[in-house]
């Protein structure tokens, strides 16, 4: 734990030294703002209502972005799970759908962002859709692979216990794939953030990604750097939360294969 | 038929063939098995004994000939009439020992969710616990499979296989991965359950002494005809069908000694 903190402390120290050196030379330097400057900026963004609109920009941005991200990831997880389990567990669906799924997951989502804007318009829907389209195929392929890894013996066993195909899906596949789903969502959260910020940067009127790209025009590193740190912290918290939910609900999954 | 009076024929194979493409695995298999027999099947690997077990289970279909259960073609999908214990991977890792067994009742009584709650479930818990007690897992009801040793996992797999009260129990090298000491315990257990539940058992094993010790009838699978230029041209059949009279004081170790002496 302590050992892990050392590199972080070093980075902060290097930044401090570099920032001090630049500010000593030019007090109006914008490239490496001091922590004091960043604190003041965030103070106005987070704790003071905007004079023009009466909004708290920082929290509104956070709310908009998280709403899009969670909605997008949630729908992607749901779709990905269903598609993955169906193609992974049912051979008659695997044959026609697996090649399509493979090809769809290879389409670069950013390349079809214009299509989404054209089809869904420039508001919320297209941003959520980008996350879903970008992430769902990844999750689906991962779940499909995990479903195929469930030993055949277990499925035969379930049949000899009198299970129907539906019951095998519900009681053998689904519970064993849920921790895999959480894992898959954790791994694809990085892509989720990427698509979110990209979509916000291109067409949006609020959100963390929008703000960063907006203030870039004024070279406001005192906004960009704290926002990046905040996004990182949010990503870290989401990941930590998912990991803990998984460990709590699926303790058996972490004890080695049975 | 002389034995027709003693017990009804349960399983009958009539001129049974199994081919995969041009590869003949089993050929001209004719057998009759009456209820209550304990059949052990030995043979070199690839000789078709596992294939025959899979056909009994319904995982594989005969290419030609008939395989009958109580005079009717055997169901072409695995179902609750035939229990199975594999060498491994046949318990559900996400369920406790008790749930692993109760799930069979849940499949039976809850077609939609496959899950029972509250007092509906409680009805079957006592039943399942008693069965688990009888296989020696009474103290491990709340444990997950990963917390069990290899032998205990197989005990659980056996309990699962018996909960739906099948007539036929199929064992596919069930003790192959266990230590010799634990194996001896499992032999006693399986003989006890065979008597108590009046099962007809088919067991694949690669251990000849185990086959002689457990079975009332031992089948040796081998090829009757061989073509050295086309090893796949002819399939295996049962070359020896030996009735085994069980000597109760004989242990697998004795048999091993006898085998070596021969």
Interface residues (C-beta under 8 A of the other chain):
Chain A: X151 X153 X154 X156 X157 X158 X159 X160 X161 X162 X163 X164 X166 X167 X170 X171 X172 X175 X176 X250 X251 X252 X253 X255 X256 X257 X258
Chain B: X57 X59 X77 X78 X79 X80 X82 X83 X84 X86 X88 X89 X90 X91 X92 X93 X94 X103 X104 X106 X107 X108 X111 X112 X113 X114 X115 X144 X145 X146 X147 X153 X157 X160 X161 X163 X164 X166
